[in-house]
C-alpha cells in the first residue's frame, strides 16, 4: 500500500481503493498456493467446516468479532435513515453473524459443531437445535445481517437457523445483482469480509455500494499473501479511503504442509512484507483494512476499533 502514514500510527492508508472463509493466496507457477477445502464450503450444515478447519486452528472470525462489534456500534450511531444492517461478503455458514449478534465465541462454535451430540443428528435435527441455540444467546444489540456467498447450501443453513435475515447465493464477480439483492442492501452501513478477499474485485462491491442509502464502511481481514490494492482502488470512486493496519497482524490458520508454508513465505516476501514470526512460524496471517470517507478517518482513529484484539 502506498500513501501517507495513518494518523492512528497503526499502519498505512491510501486513497483508492467465494464464499471461502479460509481465503486463498496468489498461486506460484508450480501449483496451488493453498490447500483446497472446497468440499466443506457448501454442505447442508457447518459440521464438516468446523471439523475440517478446526484441525488447522482457523481463527479469523475470532479476531474479527470485537472489531466488527465496535464498527457496528459506530455505524449504528451515525445512521441517518433508520436501522442499520451489516452485509457479510463470503459469509459461508453465517459465522460472523453468529459472533456479532450472539453471546458466543468461535471456540464455543467449534465445541458445538464437533461434539458427539452434534455428530449424531440429521441436518434437519441440527437446524432445529440451532434455532433454539442461537435464539437463547441473541444479544439485545443484535443488528440485521445480510449474507452473500456463492455457496447455496451454506446460505440456506444460515437463513434456516436465523443467523441471516436475508441470504443471497450469488457470485457478483460473474453475475449481476438482481432487484431483490439491491433492495436488501439499501440499509447496509457496514460491509464485512473475513475470508475470500482474494476471490473478489471491485465488481462485487460496485452494485452494493451504489444501492446503499447509507454511507458504507468496508472492513476486511485480508491474507498477507495477496494485495488488497485493486479492491481499495475500486472503493475510491465511492469516496472511501482505505487504511491498512500494518501491526498487529492476525493468525488465520496453521499451514497444512511445508510446501504451503514455503509458498506463503515467498508470496509475503514478494509483496515487501516480513514473514518472520508469522508465516515462517507456521501460520497464515491477515492484515486488517478499513475503508471509509476521509472525514471519518480523521474524526475516529483506526486504533479505536482495534484495542485488545
C-alpha positions in Angstrom: 0.0 0.0 0.0 1.2 3.5 -0.7 0.2 6.8 0.7 0.7 8.9 3.8 1.0 7.3 7.2 -2.2 6.6 9.0 -2.8 9.2 11.8 -3.6 6.4 14.2 0.0 5.2 13.9 -1.2 1.6 13.2 -0.3 1.3 9.6 -0.7 2.8 6.2 -3.6 4.2 4.2 -4.1 5.2 0.7 -6.9 6.9 -1.3 -8.1 4.4 -3.8 -9.3 1.8 -3.3 -16.3 -17.1 -2.5 -17.6 -17.9 -0.1 -14.3 -19.0 1.2 -13.8 -18.5 4.9 -10.2 -19.8 4.6 -9.4 -17.4 1.7 -6.6 -18.2 -0.8 -3.2 -16.9 -1.7 -1.7 -15.9 -5.0 -0.5 -19.1 -6.6 3.0 -19.5 -8.0 3.6 -21.4 -11.2 4.4 -24.7 -9.5 0.9 -25.4 -8.3 -1.8 -24.3 -5.9 -0.7 -21.9 -3.2 -3.1 -23.2 -0.6 -4.7 -26.4 0.4 -8.2 -26.7 -1.1 -11.1 -27.0 1.4 -13.7 -26.8 -1.3 -15.6 -29.9 -0.1 -16.5 -28.2 3.2 -17.8 -24.8 2.0 -21.1 -25.8 0.6 -22.5 -28.6 2.8 -26.1 -28.6 4.2 -24.7 -27.7 7.6 -21.4 -26.5 9.1 -20.2 -29.6 10.9 -17.6 -30.6 8.3 -16.5 -26.9 8.1 -15.6 -26.9 11.8 -14.1 -30.3 11.8 -12.0 -29.6 8.8 -10.7 -26.2 9.6 -10.5 -26.8 13.3 -7.7 -29.3 12.6 -5.7 -26.3 11.4 -6.9 -23.9 14.1 -8.7 -21.4 11.8 -9.1 -18.2 13.9 -10.0 -15.2 11.7 -13.7 -14.7 12.9 -12.4 -14.7 16.5 -10.1 -11.8 15.7 -12.8 -10.0 13.8 -15.6 -10.4 16.5 -14.9 -7.4 18.7 -13.7 -5.3 15.8 -16.9 -5.8 14.0 -19.0 -5.1 17.1 -17.2 -1.8 17.6 -17.6 -0.9 14.0 -21.3 -1.8 14.0 -21.9 0.3 17.1 -20.2 3.3 15.4 -22.1 2.9 12.2 -25.4 2.5 14.1 -24.8 5.8 16.0 -24.2 7.5 12.6 -27.1 6.0 10.7 -29.3 8.8 9.3 -32.2 7.0 7.8 -33.4 4.1 10.0 -32.0 0.8 11.4 -28.5 -0.2 10.2 -27.8 -3.6 8.5 -24.5 -5.4 8.1 -23.6 -7.2 4.8 -21.2 -10.1 5.2 -19.5 -11.0 1.9 -18.3 -14.6 1.6 -20.4 -15.3 4.7 -20.3 -19.1 4.5 -22.5 -20.6 7.2 -23.1 -17.2 8.9 -20.2 -17.5 11.3 -19.5 -13.7 11.5 -23.2 -13.1 12.1 -23.2 -15.7 14.9 -20.3 -14.0 16.6 -21.6 -10.5 16.0 -25.1 -11.0 17.3 -24.8 -13.7 20.0 -23.1 -14.2 23.3 -20.7 -16.8 21.8 -17.1 -17.3 20.9 -15.5 -19.1 18.0 -14.3 -21.8 20.4 -18.0 -22.2 21.5 -18.9 -22.8 17.9 -16.1 -25.4 17.4 -17.3 -27.2 20.5 -20.9 -27.0 19.5 -20.4 -28.4 16.0 -17.8 -31.1 16.7 -19.5 -32.6 19.8 -20.6 -36.2 19.9 -24.2 -34.9 20.2 -24.0 -32.9 17.0 -22.4 -35.8 15.2 -25.5 -38.0 15.9 -28.1 -35.6 14.4 -29.5 -35.3 10.9 -29.2 -31.9 9.2 -32.9 -31.3 9.9 -32.4 -32.1 13.6 -29.3 -29.9 13.8 -31.2 -27.0 12.3 -34.0 -27.3 14.8 -31.4 -27.5 17.6 -29.5 -24.5 16.3 -32.6 -22.3 16.0 -33.1 -22.7 19.8 -29.3 -22.5 20.4 -28.9 -19.1 18.7 -32.2 -17.7 19.9 -31.2 -18.3 23.6 -28.0 -16.4 23.1 -29.2 -13.5 21.0 -27.7 -10.2 22.1 -30.0 -7.2 22.8 -27.9 -5.1 20.5 -28.2 -7.5 17.5 -28.4 -6.0 14.1 -29.8 -7.4 10.8 -27.2 -9.3 8.8 -27.4 -10.0 5.1 -25.2 -12.7 3.7 -23.6 -13.0 0.3 -21.9 -16.2 -0.8 -22.0 -18.4 -3.9 -22.5 -21.5 -1.6 -26.2 -22.1 -1.7 -26.1 -24.8 0.9 -24.3 -22.6 3.4 -26.6 -19.7 2.8 -29.7 -21.9 3.2 -28.4 -23.2 6.6 -27.6 -19.7 7.9 -31.1 -18.4 6.9 -32.8 -21.5 8.4 -31.3 -21.1 11.8 -31.8 -17.3 12.0 -28.3 -16.1 11.6 -29.0 -14.2 8.4 -32.0 -12.0 7.9 -31.6 -12.4 4.2 -29.1 -14.5 2.2 -28.1 -14.5 -1.4 -26.3 -17.4 -3.2 -24.7 -15.3 -5.9 -21.2 -14.6 -7.2 -21.2 -10.9 -8.2 -17.8 -11.4 -9.9 -19.7 -13.2 -12.7 -23.4 -12.5 -12.2 -25.4 -9.3 -12.0 -27.1 -8.2 -8.7 -30.8 -8.7 -9.0 -33.5 -6.4 -7.8 -34.1 -8.3 -4.5 -30.4 -8.1 -3.5 -30.2 -4.4 -4.4 -33.3 -3.7 -2.3 -31.9 -5.8 0.6 -28.7 -3.8 0.8 -30.3 -0.4 1.0 -30.0 -0.1 4.8 -26.4 -1.5 4.9 -23.9 0.7 6.7 -21.1 -1.8 7.1 -19.7 -4.5 4.8 -17.5 -7.2 6.4 -15.1 -9.7 4.9 -13.1 -12.3 6.9 -12.3 -14.7 4.1 -12.4 -14.6 0.3 -10.9 -11.2 -0.4 -8.6 -12.7 -3.0 -11.6 -14.0 -4.8 -13.1 -10.5 -5.0 -12.6 -7.4 -7.2 -14.4 -4.1 -7.4 -17.1 -5.8 -9.5 -18.6 -7.3 -6.3 -18.6 -4.0 -4.4 -19.9 -1.6 -7.0 -23.5 -2.6 -7.2 -23.7 -3.0 -3.4 -22.3 0.4 -2.6 -24.4 2.0 -5.4 -27.6 0.6 -3.9 -27.0 1.5 -0.3 -28.8 4.6 1.0 -26.4 4.9 4.0 -22.8 5.8 4.0 -21.0 2.4 3.9 -17.7 1.4 5.6 -15.9 -1.7 4.3 -14.0 -3.8 6.9 -11.8 -6.7 5.7 -9.3 -9.1 7.2 -7.0 -9.9 4.2 -4.3 -12.6 3.9 -0.8 -11.1 3.7 -0.1 -13.4 0.7 -2.2 -11.2 -1.5 -2.7 -7.5 -2.2 -5.9 -5.5 -1.4 -4.9 -2.7 -3.7 -7.3 -3.5 -6.6 -10.3 -3.5 -4.2 -9.2 -0.4 -2.4 -8.8 1.4 -5.7 -12.3 0.3 -6.7 -13.7 1.8 -3.5 -12.2 5.2 -4.1 -14.9 6.4 -6.5 -17.4 6.0 -3.7 -15.4 8.4 -1.5 -13.7 5.7 0.6 -10.2 5.9 1.8 -8.6 2.6 2.7 -6.4 2.3 5.8 -4.3 -0.8 6.4 -3.1 -1.9 9.8 0.5 -3.0 9.4 0.7 -4.2 13.0 -0.6 -6.2 14.6 -1.4 -8.9 12.1 -3.7 -11.8 13.0 -3.1 -15.5 12.7 -5.5 -17.1 10.3 -4.7 -20.8 10.4 -1.8 -23.3 10.6 -0.2 -24.4 7.4 -1.1 -27.9 6.2 2.3 -28.7 4.7 5.9 -27.4 4.3 5.1 -26.6 0.7 2.2 -24.5 1.6 4.3 -22.6 4.1 7.1 -22.1 1.6 4.8 -20.6 -1.0 3.2 -18.3 1.6 6.6 -17.1 2.8 7.6 -16.4 -0.8 4.4 -14.6 -1.6 4.6 -12.4 1.5 8.2 -11.6 0.8 7.5 -10.7 -2.8 4.9 -8.1 -1.5 7.6 -6.5 0.6 6.3 -7.9 3.9 8.3 -9.6 6.6 7.4 -13.2 7.3 9.5 -13.5 10.5 7.5 -14.6 13.5 4.4 -15.0 11.3 4.3 -17.1 8.2 7.8 -18.5 8.9 6.4 -19.5 12.4 3.8 -21.8 10.8 0.7 -19.6 10.3 -1.0 -17.7 7.6 -1.6 -14.1 8.8 -4.1 -11.5 7.9 -3.9 -7.7 7.9 -7.0 -5.6 8.8 -8.2 -3.0 6.2 -10.9 -0.4 6.8 -12.4 1.8 4.0 -14.4 4.9 5.0 -14.8 8.5 4.0 -11.8 10.8 4.7 -13.6 12.9 7.4 -14.2 9.7 9.4 -10.6 8.7 9.2 -9.7 12.0 10.9 -12.6 12.1 13.4 -12.2 8.5 14.7 -8.7 6.9 14.5 -8.4 3.4 13.3 -6.9 2.3 16.6 -10.3 3.0 18.3 -11.6 -0.2 16.8 -8.6 -2.4 17.5 -7.9 -2.2 21.2 -7.3 -5.5 22.9 -7.8 -7.5 19.7 
